[in-house]
Amino acid sequence: PLGRGNVGYGSNIGSNHTGRLPDQENAVGEGIFWGLSCIIKYPLDLTYSPYSIVAAGAALDPQRIAMPFSLILSSTSEVGKNEIIPGWLLQSSPYTIVRSETKFQQRRKAKRHSFYTGWKIIRPSVVNLCYMARQNLLMKHAGENDKTLPKKVSGIGRNSLTERSQLMGIKAYTDMIQRYALRGLLDQTKSLVVSGDGDSDVSVKVDAWLSREFFSFPGNEEIKRCIESGNDVLLNTSSRMSNASWPVLPWEKE
């Protein structure tokens, strides 16, 4: 619905009916990339998986997927099955996001729809989708002998999810949410300092802004209690909030 996608050569984006009535549809999410010769069967809903990639040759059965920035590819272990890697674009190809955002800004010529064609890729609504996807990934963990999680995680559709991909998705979404929050805190602090408020006033206003932006939505009472007690559930570690730091980008690793 919001465009910004790509259709690879030879993609078979399925029929809109089942041979009886034209009662099926494909709800394409923002920025979806259809790979070469992929096969898409209706009905399909990717509105909760913006900027995901369907790899070349993959065949998607009717399903609903809610994992943003994911890679969906043919499984190497099961014939006829697909594997999903949540947050793959965030973890393995952040350059694609930066390049796409610049490209969209430079090429957009819409006048009547400029209010949304100029949206940034990483924005509150997309961050919320990543937060929801991360919560779903954290809900279930693989057992000792369970190397795949086909139906134990909400939002992966009819795809298989390995334990490695699950942990990768949790890390990718956590890093993105933390980086977005820290950047917002930095921008808010700069604006308060520029406004000429004293240091004490800045501290009070930043605290108020943090409470309003990050701890006001439903379901976060437990998060607030954990933060107050020093248990940082947002990072899924035992570190305290005072030790929060910028996540290491892929190209910064030694």
C-alpha positions as CSV (number, residue, x, y, z in Angstrom):
1,P,0.0,0.0,0.0
2,L,2.9,2.4,0.7
3,G,5.0,1.4,-2.3
4,R,8.8,1.6,-2.2
5,G,9.1,-2.0,-3.3
6,N,10.7,-3.9,-6.1
7,V,9.6,-6.7,-8.3
8,G,12.4,-8.9,-9.7
9,Y,12.3,-10.3,-13.3
10,G,10.2,-13.4,-13.7
11,S,8.3,-13.0,-10.4
12,N,5.0,-14.8,-10.4
13,I,2.8,-12.7,-8.1
14,G,-0.2,-15.1,-7.9
15,S,-3.7,-15.1,-9.2
16,N,-6.3,-13.1,-7.3
17,H,-8.8,-15.9,-7.1
18,T,-9.1,-19.6,-6.5
19,G,-10.8,-20.6,-9.7
20,R,-14.2,-19.8,-8.2
21,L,-14.7,-16.2,-7.0
22,P,-12.1,-13.4,-7.1
23,D,-12.0,-13.4,-3.3
24,Q,-8.3,-13.4,-2.5
25,E,-5.8,-10.6,-2.3
26,N,-2.1,-9.8,-1.6
27,A,-1.5,-7.0,1.0
28,V,2.0,-5.9,0.1
29,G,3.9,-4.3,2.9
30,E,6.0,-1.2,2.5
31,G,9.4,-1.7,0.7
32,I,8.9,-5.4,0.0
33,F,11.5,-6.8,-2.4
34,W,10.3,-9.7,-4.6
35,G,13.3,-11.7,-5.8
36,L,13.9,-13.2,-9.2
37,S,11.4,-15.9,-10.2
38,C,9.8,-16.1,-6.8
39,I,6.3,-17.6,-6.6
40,I,3.6,-15.8,-4.5
41,K,0.3,-17.5,-3.7
42,Y,-2.8,-15.6,-2.5
43,P,-3.9,-14.7,0.1
44,L,-0.8,-13.1,1.5
45,D,-0.3,-10.3,4.1
46,L,3.1,-8.6,4.6
47,T,1.8,-5.3,5.9
48,Y,3.5,-6.0,9.3
49,S,6.8,-7.0,7.6
50,P,8.0,-3.8,5.9
51,Y,11.3,-3.8,4.0
52,S,11.5,-7.6,3.9
53,I,13.1,-9.6,1.1
54,V,11.7,-12.7,-0.6
55,A,14.8,-14.4,-2.1
56,A,15.1,-15.5,-5.6
57,G,13.2,-18.7,-6.4
58,A,11.3,-18.8,-3.1
59,A,7.7,-19.9,-3.2
60,L,5.4,-18.4,-0.6
61,D,2.2,-20.2,0.4
62,P,-0.9,-18.2,1.7
63,Q,0.1,-16.8,5.1
64,R,0.6,-13.7,7.2
65,I,4.1,-12.6,8.3
66,A,4.9,-10.0,10.9
67,M,8.7,-9.8,11.0
68,P,10.1,-6.5,9.6
69,F,13.3,-6.3,7.7
70,S,13.4,-10.1,7.2
71,L,14.8,-12.4,4.6
72,I,12.7,-15.3,3.4
73,L,14.5,-17.9,1.4
74,S,14.1,-21.6,0.4
75,S,15.2,-23.9,3.1
76,T,18.3,-25.9,2.6
77,S,17.3,-28.6,5.0
78,E,13.6,-29.2,4.0
79,V,12.5,-29.5,0.4
80,G,9.5,-27.3,-0.4
81,K,9.9,-25.3,2.8
82,N,11.0,-21.7,3.4
83,E,13.2,-20.3,6.2
84,I,12.8,-16.9,7.7
85,I,15.6,-14.8,9.2
86,P,14.0,-11.9,11.2
87,G,15.7,-8.6,11.1
88,W,18.2,-9.8,8.5
89,L,18.4,-6.4,6.7
90,L,19.1,-4.6,10.0
91,Q,21.9,-7.0,11.0
92,S,23.5,-7.9,7.7
93,S,22.7,-5.1,5.2
94,P,22.1,-1.7,7.0
95,Y,23.7,0.0,4.0
96,T,20.6,-1.0,2.0
97,I,18.4,1.0,4.5
98,V,20.6,4.1,4.3
99,R,20.8,4.0,0.5
100,S,17.1,3.4,0.1
101,E,16.1,6.3,2.3
102,T,18.4,8.7,0.4
103,K,17.1,7.3,-2.9
104,F,13.4,7.8,-1.9
105,Q,14.1,11.4,-0.8
106,Q,15.9,12.3,-4.0
107,R,13.5,10.7,-6.4
108,R,10.1,11.4,-5.0
109,K,8.1,13.9,-7.0
110,A,4.7,13.3,-5.6
111,K,2.8,16.5,-4.7
112,R,-0.6,15.2,-3.4
113,H,1.0,12.4,-1.5
114,S,4.2,14.1,-0.2
115,F,3.1,13.8,3.4
116,Y,3.9,10.0,3.4
117,T,6.2,9.6,0.5
118,G,8.8,11.5,2.4
119,W,8.6,9.3,5.5
120,K,11.8,8.0,6.9
121,I,12.3,4.2,7.0
122,I,13.2,4.1,10.7
123,R,10.2,5.9,12.2
124,P,8.0,5.3,15.3
125,S,5.4,3.1,13.5
126,V,8.2,0.8,12.1
127,V,10.0,0.8,15.4
128,N,6.7,-0.4,17.1
129,L,6.4,-3.2,14.6
130,C,10.0,-4.3,15.4
131,Y,9.2,-4.1,19.1
132,M,6.2,-6.4,18.6
133,A,8.2,-8.8,16.5
134,R,11.0,-8.9,19.1
135,Q,8.4,-9.6,21.9
136,N,7.1,-12.6,19.8
137,L,10.6,-13.9,19.4
138,L,11.3,-13.6,23.1
139,M,8.1,-15.4,24.0
140,K,9.4,-18.8,23.0
141,H,12.8,-20.4,23.1
142,A,14.0,-23.6,21.6
143,G,14.4,-26.7,23.7
144,E,17.7,-28.6,24.1
145,N,16.9,-30.9,21.1
146,D,14.7,-28.5,19.2
147,K,16.8,-26.8,16.4
148,T,13.8,-25.4,14.4
149,L,10.7,-23.5,15.6
150,P,8.1,-24.0,12.8
151,K,4.9,-23.1,14.7
152,K,6.1,-21.9,18.2
153,V,6.7,-18.2,17.3
154,S,3.8,-15.9,16.3
155,G,4.4,-13.8,13.2
156,I,6.6,-16.2,11.2
157,G,3.8,-17.4,9.0
158,R,4.3,-20.9,7.5
159,N,8.1,-20.6,7.5
160,S,10.6,-22.4,9.6
161,L,12.7,-20.5,12.1
162,T,16.0,-21.9,13.4
163,E,17.2,-21.1,16.9
164,R,20.2,-19.2,15.4
165,S,17.9,-17.0,13.3
166,Q,15.7,-16.4,16.3
167,L,18.6,-15.1,18.4
168,M,19.8,-13.1,15.4
169,G,16.4,-11.5,15.1
170,I,16.2,-10.6,18.8
171,K,19.7,-9.0,18.6
172,A,18.9,-7.1,15.4
173,Y,15.6,-5.7,16.7
174,T,17.1,-4.9,20.1
175,D,20.0,-3.0,18.6
176,M,17.7,-1.0,16.3
177,I,15.3,0.0,19.1
178,Q,18.1,1.0,21.4
179,R,19.9,3.0,18.7
180,Y,16.6,4.8,17.8
181,A,15.9,5.6,21.4
182,L,19.4,6.9,22.1
183,R,19.3,9.0,18.9
184,G,16.0,10.4,20.0
185,L,17.4,11.2,23.5
186,L,20.4,12.9,21.9
187,D,18.2,15.1,19.6
188,Q,15.8,15.9,22.5
189,T,18.7,16.9,24.7
190,K,20.3,19.1,22.0
191,S,17.0,20.9,21.5
192,L,16.6,21.6,25.2
193,V,20.1,22.8,25.5
194,V,19.7,25.1,22.5
195,S,16.5,26.5,24.0
196,G,18.6,28.1,26.8
197,D,17.3,26.1,29.8
198,G,19.6,25.6,32.7
199,D,21.2,22.2,33.4
200,S,18.7,21.2,36.1
201,D,15.8,22.1,33.9
202,V,17.2,20.1,31.1
203,S,17.5,17.0,33.3
204,V,14.0,17.3,34.5
205,K,12.6,17.8,31.0
206,V,14.6,14.9,29.6
207,D,13.3,12.6,32.3
208,A,9.7,13.8,31.5
209,W,10.2,13.2,27.8
210,L,11.6,9.7,28.4
211,S,8.6,8.8,30.6
212,R,6.2,10.1,28.0
213,E,7.8,8.6,24.9
214,F,8.9,5.2,26.2
215,F,7.0,4.2,29.3
216,S,3.4,5.5,28.5
217,F,2.1,2.7,26.3
218,P,0.2,-0.3,27.6
219,G,2.1,-3.3,28.9
220,N,5.2,-1.5,30.0
221,E,4.5,-1.5,33.8
222,E,6.7,-4.5,34.1
223,I,9.4,-2.8,32.1
224,K,9.3,0.2,34.4
225,R,9.5,-2.0,37.5
226,C,12.5,-3.9,36.1
227,I,14.3,-0.6,35.2
228,E,13.7,0.8,38.6
229,S,15.2,-2.4,40.1
230,G,18.1,-2.4,37.7
231,N,17.0,-5.3,35.6
232,D,17.3,-4.1,31.9
233,V,14.7,-6.3,30.1
234,L,14.9,-4.1,27.0
235,L,18.4,-5.5,26.3
236,N,17.6,-9.0,27.7
237,T,20.8,-8.8,29.8
238,S,21.6,-8.2,33.5
239,S,23.3,-4.8,32.7
240,R,21.8,-1.7,34.3
241,M,20.3,1.2,32.3
242,S,23.3,3.4,33.4
243,N,25.5,1.2,31.3
244,A,23.5,1.5,28.0
245,S,25.8,2.1,25.0
246,W,25.5,2.4,21.3
247,P,25.2,-1.0,19.6
248,V,28.2,-2.1,17.6
249,L,27.5,-1.9,13.8
250,P,28.4,-4.9,11.6
251,W,31.3,-3.1,10.0
252,E,32.7,-2.0,13.3
253,K,33.4,-5.5,14.6
254,E,37.0,-6.7,14.7
